[in-house]
Amino acid sequence: MIELDFDASEGYHLYSIEWYESCIRWFVDDQLVHERANWEPTPIPHLPMQFNINLWASRSRRLGGRVRDNQLPTESRVRRVKWYSVPS
């Protein structure tokens, strides 16, 4: 989990991922919030991947945190998804 300095549920935000051979960077509203530039515990993936968006609340502690029954129902809203490929 990556701690943000705001409540992400209070509005729409721009989430971006930059995936390079040597690192992966995660951004929220154009601000870098996390970077992985090492190969531990596993290498940075270099094979074709899939990109998925979950529209349901996760019950996984490791994936997105535990949702308690008293917090239900929940909702997710996605305004749009864009995909860009950076020329090598």
N, C-alpha and C positions, 0 to 999 in steps of 0.2 A: 504494500500500500504506500502511496505517496501522499503525504500531507500537503494540502493546499491552504493558502492563507485566507480563504473565503469559502462560503457555502455554495458549492457548485449547483445546488438544486434551486437557487434563487433566480435563475434566468438562463438564457442561452449563452453558450460559450463556444469559442472556436478551439477545437482540439486538433493538434497536428502531430504527425510522426515523421521524422526524417530518418531514413534507414540507409546507412552507408556500409561499406565493407568493413570499416574499422570501428563504427559506433552506431548507436541508435539514440535519438534524442526525442523527448516528448515535450510538447508545448501546450500551454493553455493561454488563449488570448495573446498569442505571439510572445509569451514569456516562457523561457526554458524552465521546466519544473523537474526534469530528471534526465540523466544521461548515463548510458551504459557503454563504456569504452574498453572494458576488459573481457576476457574470455572465461572467467570463472563464475559460476560453476560449470557453465557450458559455453561452447563457442557461439558467437553471434551468427544466427542463421544466414546462410548464403544461397539457399535453394528457393525455388518459387514457393510462395506462401499464399494463404487465403486470408482475407480480411473479413471479420465478422462483427456485427453489432448486435448485442443482446438487448432486447426490448423488455425483458422481464427481470425481476429482482433476483439476484443471486443469493443462494443460501450458503455459498462457499466462503469460509473465512479467508482463504488464501486468494481468491479471485477478486472479490469486491467488498468483503466484509459481511458479517452476519446480519441478516434482516430479521428483526423480531416480529412475531405475530401481531403484537400491539402497534406496529408501524404500518400494517397493511390496511387498506390497499395502497399500492404505490403506482407510479406511472413514469414512463420515459417518453421524451419527445425529441425527435430528430428532425431538424429543419431541412438539412440536405447533406449529402455525402459527395465529396469530390476526390478524384484520384489523379495524381500527377506523377509522371515519370521523369526523373532528372537524366538528361543525356550523360552518358559516361565518357 
